[in-house]
């Protein structure tokens, strides 16, 4: 699955941060998150999809747990 995420877009990159791995296209400053993987307290893998929320003129991005 991780190789499919990375091969989706040539600009897709993997960034790790305290307890999570995020996949985004572009650089850390101008990129947009696509997927986030977190290891929960029970040591199970939790998958989040980052989804743009178009509510009026807002450009907020939220995440949905899968």
Backbone as XML, in Angstrom:
<?xml version="1.0"?>
<chain id="A" units="angstrom">
  <residue number="1" name="UNK">
    <atom name="N" x="0.815" y="-1.190" z="0.000"/>
    <atom name="CA" x="0.000" y="0.000" z="0.000"/>
    <atom name="C" x="0.864" y="1.261" z="0.000"/>
  </residue>
  <residue number="2" name="UNK">
    <atom name="N" x="1.942" y="1.265" z="0.775"/>
    <atom name="CA" x="2.781" y="2.452" z="0.859"/>
    <atom name="C" x="3.436" y="2.772" z="-0.476"/>
  </residue>
  <residue number="3" name="UNK">
    <atom name="N" x="3.808" y="1.744" z="-1.229"/>
    <atom name="CA" x="4.409" y="1.984" z="-2.538"/>
    <atom name="C" x="3.382" y="2.583" z="-3.495"/>
  </residue>
  <residue number="4" name="UNK">
    <atom name="N" x="2.111" y="2.197" z="-3.378"/>
    <atom name="CA" x="1.068" y="2.784" z="-4.218"/>
    <atom name="C" x="0.900" y="4.255" z="-3.892"/>
  </residue>
  <residue number="5" name="UNK">
    <atom name="N" x="0.979" y="4.614" z="-2.620"/>
    <atom name="CA" x="0.853" y="6.022" z="-2.216"/>
    <atom name="C" x="2.007" y="6.827" z="-2.791"/>
  </residue>
  <residue number="6" name="UNK">
    <atom name="N" x="3.228" y="6.322" z="-2.652"/>
    <atom name="CA" x="4.406" y="7.043" z="-3.130"/>
    <atom name="C" x="4.462" y="7.112" z="-4.652"/>
  </residue>
  <residue number="7" name="UNK">
    <atom name="N" x="3.927" y="6.107" z="-5.348"/>
    <atom name="CA" x="3.983" y="6.107" z="-6.805"/>
    <atom name="C" x="2.795" y="6.834" z="-7.437"/>
  </residue>
  <residue number="8" name="UNK">
    <atom name="N" x="1.840" y="7.289" z="-6.635"/>
    <atom name="CA" x="0.670" y="7.991" z="-7.138"/>
    <atom name="C" x="1.054" y="9.276" z="-7.854"/>
  </residue>
  <residue number="9" name="UNK">
    <atom name="N" x="2.003" y="10.000" z="-7.309"/>
    <atom name="CA" x="2.437" y="11.283" z="-7.853"/>
    <atom name="C" x="3.953" y="11.347" z="-7.713"/>
  </residue>
  <residue number="10" name="UNK">
    <atom name="N" x="4.684" y="11.763" z="-8.757"/>
    <atom name="CA" x="6.147" y="11.836" z="-8.660"/>
    <atom name="C" x="6.646" y="12.764" z="-7.554"/>
  </residue>
  <residue number="11" name="UNK">
    <atom name="N" x="5.815" y="13.720" z="-7.135"/>
    <atom name="CA" x="6.216" y="14.655" z="-6.075"/>
    <atom name="C" x="5.858" y="14.146" z="-4.684"/>
  </residue>
  <residue number="12" name="UNK">
    <atom name="N" x="5.236" y="12.974" z="-4.579"/>
    <atom name="CA" x="4.808" y="12.437" z="-3.280"/>
    <atom name="C" x="6.034" y="12.139" z="-2.422"/>
  </residue>
  <residue number="13" name="UNK">
    <atom name="N" x="5.986" y="12.581" z="-1.165"/>
    <atom name="CA" x="7.098" y="12.382" z="-0.238"/>
    <atom name="C" x="6.576" y="11.865" z="1.092"/>
  </residue>
  <residue number="14" name="UNK">
    <atom name="N" x="7.457" y="11.207" z="1.814"/>
    <atom name="CA" x="7.125" y="10.647" z="3.126"/>
    <atom name="C" x="7.832" y="11.463" z="4.194"/>
  </residue>
  <residue number="15" name="UNK">
    <atom name="N" x="7.077" y="11.893" z="5.217"/>
    <atom name="CA" x="7.637" y="12.648" z="6.332"/>
    <atom name="C" x="7.228" y="11.973" z="7.635"/>
  </residue>
  <residue number="16" name="UNK">
    <atom name="N" x="8.189" y="11.740" z="8.512"/>
    <atom name="CA" x="7.855" y="11.147" z="9.807"/>
    <atom name="C" x="7.971" y="12.219" z="10.887"/>
  </residue>
  <residue number="17" name="UNK">
    <atom name="N" x="7.078" y="12.105" z="11.844"/>
    <atom name="CA" x="7.006" y="13.052" z="12.945"/>
    <atom name="C" x="6.582" y="12.253" z="14.160"/>
  </residue>
  <residue number="18" name="UNK">
    <atom name="N" x="6.842" y="12.669" z="15.325"/>
    <atom name="CA" x="6.494" y="11.983" z="16.571"/>
    <atom name="C" x="5.290" y="11.048" z="16.453"/>
  </residue>
  <residue number="19" name="UNK">
    <atom name="N" x="5.538" y="9.795" z="16.225"/>
    <atom name="CA" x="4.480" y="8.793" z="16.233"/>
    <atom name="C" x="3.600" y="8.747" z="15.009"/>
  </residue>
  <residue number="20" name="UNK">
    <atom name="N" x="3.930" y="9.500" z="13.967"/>
    <atom name="CA" x="3.106" y="9.444" z="12.765"/>
    <atom name="C" x="3.973" y="9.541" z="11.516"/>
  </residue>
  <residue number="21" name="UNK">
    <atom name="N" x="3.438" y="9.036" z="10.426"/>
    <atom name="CA" x="4.067" y="9.150" z="9.118"/>
    <atom name="C" x="3.044" y="9.809" z="8.208"/>
  </residue>
  <residue number="22" name="UNK">
    <atom name="N" x="3.448" y="10.902" z="7.545"/>
    <atom name="CA" x="2.546" y="11.620" z="6.651"/>
    <atom name="C" x="3.094" y="11.563" z="5.236"/>
  </residue>
  <residue number="23" name="UNK">
    <atom name="N" x="2.172" y="11.454" z="4.301"/>
    <atom name="CA" x="2.509" y="11.471" z="2.890"/>
    <atom name="C" x="1.907" y="12.717" z="2.281"/>
  </residue>
  <residue number="24" name="UNK">
    <atom name="N" x="2.740" y="13.468" z="1.571"/>
    <atom name="CA" x="2.266" y="14.701" z="0.971"/>
    <atom name="C" x="2.935" y="14.912" z="-0.371"/>
  </residue>
  <residue number="25" name="UNK">
    <atom name="N" x="2.301" y="15.717" z="-1.216"/>
    <atom name="CA" x="2.931" y="16.062" z="-2.483"/>
    <atom name="C" x="3.519" y="17.457" z="-2.362"/>
  </residue>
  <residue number="26" name="UNK">
    <atom name="N" x="4.727" y="17.630" z="-2.833"/>
    <atom name="CA" x="5.406" y="18.921" z="-2.737"/>
    <atom name="C" x="6.352" y="18.959" z="-1.558"/>
  </residue>
  <residue number="27" name="UNK">
    <atom name="N" x="6.721" y="20.169" z="-1.170"/>
    <atom name="CA" x="7.651" y="20.343" z="-0.060"/>
    <atom name="C" x="6.882" y="20.483" z="1.244"/>
  </residue>
  <residue number="28" name="UNK">
    <atom name="N" x="7.589" y="20.463" z="2.341"/>
    <atom name="CA" x="6.949" y="20.539" z="3.659"/>
    <atom name="C" x="6.194" y="21.858" z="3.844"/>
  </residue>
  <residue number="29" name="UNK">
    <atom name="N" x="6.661" y="22.945" z="3.220"/>
    <atom name="CA" x="5.987" y="24.239" z="3.400"/>
    <atom name="C" x="4.817" y="24.423" z="2.447"/>
  </residue>
  <residue number="30" name="UNK">
    <atom name="N" x="4.941" y="23.942" z="1.220"/>
    <atom name="CA" x="3.889" y="24.194" z="0.233"/>
    <atom name="C" x="3.107" y="22.945" z="-0.142"/>
  </residue>
  <residue number="31" name="UNK">
    <atom name="N" x="3.417" y="21.814" z="0.464"/>
    <atom name="CA" x="2.755" y="20.568" z="0.106"/>
    <atom name="C" x="1.401" y="20.400" z="0.757"/>
  </residue>
  <residue number="32" name="UNK">
    <atom name="N" x="0.682" y="19.409" z="0.275"/>
    <atom name="CA" x="-0.628" y="19.097" z="0.830"/>
    <atom name="C" x="-0.614" y="17.649" z="1.289"/>
  </residue>
  <residue number="33" name="UNK">
    <atom name="N" x="-1.041" y="17.419" z="2.534"/>
    <atom name="CA" x="-1.085" y="16.069" z="3.060"/>
    <atom name="C" x="-2.143" y="15.256" z="2.330"/>
  </residue>
  <residue number="34" name="UNK">
    <atom name="N" x="-1.858" y="13.980" z="2.158"/>
    <atom name="CA" x="-2.806" y="13.059" z="1.532"/>
    <atom name="C" x="-3.218" y="11.969" z="2.517"/>
  </residue>
  <residue number="35" name="UNK">
    <atom name="N" x="-2.213" y="11.376" z="3.168"/>
    <atom name="CA" x="-2.433" y="10.237" z="4.051"/>
    <atom name="C" x="-1.580" y="10.403" z="5.305"/>
  </residue>
  <residue number="36" name="UNK">
    <atom name="N" x="-2.110" y="9.941" z="6.436"/>
    <atom name="CA" x="-1.343" y="9.935" z="7.683"/>
    <atom name="C" x="-1.540" y="8.585" z="8.352"/>
  </residue>
  <residue number="37" name="UNK">
    <atom name="N" x="-0.449" y="7.988" z="8.787"/>
    <atom name="CA" x="-0.477" y="6.724" z="9.514"/>
    <atom name="C" x="0.003" y="6.964" z="10.930"/>
  </residue>
  <residue number="38" name="UNK">
    <atom name="N" x="-0.766" y="6.473" z="11.899"/>
    <atom name="CA" x="-0.425" y="6.654" z="13.310"/>
    <atom name="C" x="-0.495" y="5.306" z="14.000"/>
  </residue>
  <residue number="39" name="UNK">
    <atom name="N" x="0.447" y="5.047" z="14.882"/>
    <atom name="CA" x="0.416" y="3.845" z="15.707"/>
    <atom name="C" x="-0.299" y="4.197" z="17.009"/>
  </residue>
  <residue number="40" name="UNK">
    <atom name="N" x="-1.441" y="3.556" z="17.260"/>
    <atom name="CA" x="-2.245" y="3.881" z="18.444"/>
    <atom name="C" x="-1.615" y="3.292" z="19.708"/>
  </residue>
  <residue number="41" name="UNK">
    <atom name="N" x="-2.198" y="3.615" z="20.852"/>
    <atom name="CA" x="-1.690" y="3.121" z="22.136"/>
    <atom name="C" x="-1.798" y="1.604" z="22.244"/>
  </residue>
  <residue number="42" name="UNK">
    <atom name="N" x="-2.729" y="1.011" z="21.503"/>
    <atom name="CA" x="-2.887" y="-0.451" z="21.508"/>
    <atom name="C" x="-2.051" y="-1.101" z="20.409"/>
  </residue>
  <residue number="43" name="UNK">
    <atom name="N" x="-1.131" y="-0.342" z="19.825"/>
    <atom name="CA" x="-0.219" y="-0.801" z="18.789"/>
    <atom name="C" x="-0.934" y="-1.274" z="17.521"/>
  </residue>
  <residue number="44" name="UNK">
    <atom name="N" x="-2.051" y="-0.646" z="17.219"/>
    <atom name="CA" x="-2.700" y="-0.920" z="15.945"/>
    <atom name="C" x="-2.486" y="0.298" z="15.051"/>
  </residue>
  <residue number="45" name="UNK">
    <atom name="N" x="-2.444" y="0.073" z="13.759"/>
    <atom name="CA" x="-2.194" y="1.126" z="12.796"/>
    <atom name="C" x="-3.498" y="1.842" z="12.456"/>
  </residue>
  <residue number="46" name="UNK">
    <atom name="N" x="-3.489" y="3.175" z="12.531"/>
    <atom name="CA" x="-4.664" y="3.985" z="12.237"/>
    <atom name="C" x="-4.363" y="4.790" z="10.976"/>
  </residue>
  <residue number="47" name="UNK">
    <atom name="N" x="-5.292" y="4.760" z="10.021"/>
    <atom name="CA" x="-5.130" y="5.438" z="8.743"/>
    <atom name="C" x="-6.061" y="6.647" z="8.691"/>
  </residue>
  <residue number="48" name="UNK">
    <atom name="N" x="-5.499" y="7.807" z="8.345"/>
    <atom name="CA" x="-6.276" y="9.024" z="8.151"/>
    <atom name="C" x="-6.107" y="9.494" z="6.718"/>
  </residue>
  <residue number="49" name="UNK">
    <atom name="N" x="-7.178" y="9.933" z="6.094"/>
    <atom name="CA" x="-7.125" y="10.587" z="4.796"/>
    <atom name="C" x="-7.360" y="12.071" z="5.005"/>
  </residue>
  <residue number="50" name="UNK">
    <atom name="N" x="-6.509" y="12.896" z="4.433"/>
    <atom name="CA" x="-6.653" y="14.344" z="4.532"/>
    <atom name="C" x="-7.526" y="14.796" z="3.372"/>
  </residue>
  <residue number="51" name="UNK">
    <atom name="N" x="-8.642" y="15.435" z="3.690"/>
    <atom name="CA" x="-9.636" y="15.795" z="2.691"/>
    <atom name="C" x="-9.888" y="17.299" z="2.742"/>
  </residue>
  <residue number="52" name="UNK">
    <atom name="N" x="-9.786" y="17.997" z="1.591"/>
    <atom name="CA" x="-10.101" y="19.432" z="1.580"/>
    <atom name="C" x="-11.581" y="19.661" z="1.853"/>
  </residue>
  <residue number="53" name="UNK">
    <atom name="N" x="-11.879" y="20.618" z="2.716"/>
    <atom name="CA" x="-13.262" y="20.958" z="3.036"/>
    <atom name="C" x="-13.596" y="22.288" z="2.366"/>
  </residue>
  <residue number="54" name="UNK">
    <atom name="N" x="-14.461" y="22.247" z="1.412"/>
    <atom name="CA" x="-14.856" y="23.466" z="0.702"/>
    <atom name="C" x="-16.180" y="23.963" z="1.272"/>
  </residue>
  <residue number="55" name="UNK">
    <atom name="N" x="-16.106" y="24.793" z="2.287"/>
    <atom name="CA" x="-17.295" y="25.359" z="2.927"/>
    <atom name="C" x="-17.277" y="26.862" z="2.695"/>
  </residue>
  <residue number="56" name="UNK">
    <atom name="N" x="-18.006" y="27.321" z="1.709"/>
    <atom name="CA" x="-17.978" y="28.747" z="1.389"/>
    <atom name="C" x="-16.643" y="29.115" z="0.795"/>
  </residue>
  <residue number="57" name="UNK">
    <atom name="N" x="-15.972" y="30.071" z="1.405"/>
    <atom name="CA" x="-14.675" y="30.507" z="0.893"/>
    <atom name="C" x="-13.522" y="29.975" z="1.726"/>
  </residue>
  <residue number="58" name="UNK">
    <atom name="N" x="-13.798" y="29.070" z="2.617"/>
    <atom name="CA" x="-12.774" y="28.483" z="3.479"/>
    <atom name="C" x="-11.977" y="27.443" z="2.708"/>
  </residue>
  <residue number="59" name="UNK">
    <atom name="N" x="-10.690" y="27.373" z="2.972"/>
    <atom name="CA" x="-9.822" y="26.378" z="2.347"/>
    <atom name="C" x="-9.266" y="25.409" z="3.385"/>
  </residue>
  <residue number="60" name="UNK">
    <atom name="N" x="-10.019" y="25.144" z="4.437"/>
    <atom name="CA" x="-9.559" y="24.258" z="5.497"/>
    <atom name="C" x="-9.411" y="22.830" z="4.980"/>
  </residue>
  <residue number="61" name="UNK">
    <atom name="N" x="-8.493" y="22.109" z="5.584"/>
    <atom name="CA" x="-8.302" y="20.701" z="5.274"/>
    <atom name="C" x="-8.504" y="19.925" z="6.561"/>
  </residue>
  <residue number="62" name="UNK">
    <atom name="N" x="-9.362" y="18.937" z="6.511"/>
    <atom name="CA" x="-9.628" y="18.084" z="7.667"/>
    <atom name="C" x="-9.163" y="16.667" z="7.369"/>
  </residue>
  <residue number="63" name="UNK">
    <atom name="N" x="-9.155" y="15.840" z="8.374"/>
    <atom name="CA" x="-8.758" y="14.466" z="8.149"/>
    <atom name="C" x="-9.873" y="13.537" z="8.585"/>
  </residue>
  <residue number="64" name="UNK">
    <atom name="N" x="-10.003" y="12.436" z="7.881"/>
    <atom name="CA" x="-11.046" y="11.452" z="8.185"/>
    <atom name="C" x="-10.364" y="10.130" z="8.541"/>
  </residue>
  <residue number="65" name="UNK">
    <atom name="N" x="-10.770" y="9.570" z="9.651"/>
    <atom name="CA" x="-10.187" y="8.289" z="10.072"/>
    <atom name="C" x="-10.858" y="7.154" z="9.305"/>
  </residue>
  <residue number="66" name="UNK">
    <atom name="N" x="-10.046" y="6.273" z="8.785"/>
    <atom name="CA" x="-10.538" y="5.128" z="8.009"/>
    <atom name="C" x="-10.350" y="3.875" z="8.845"/>
  </residue>
</chain>
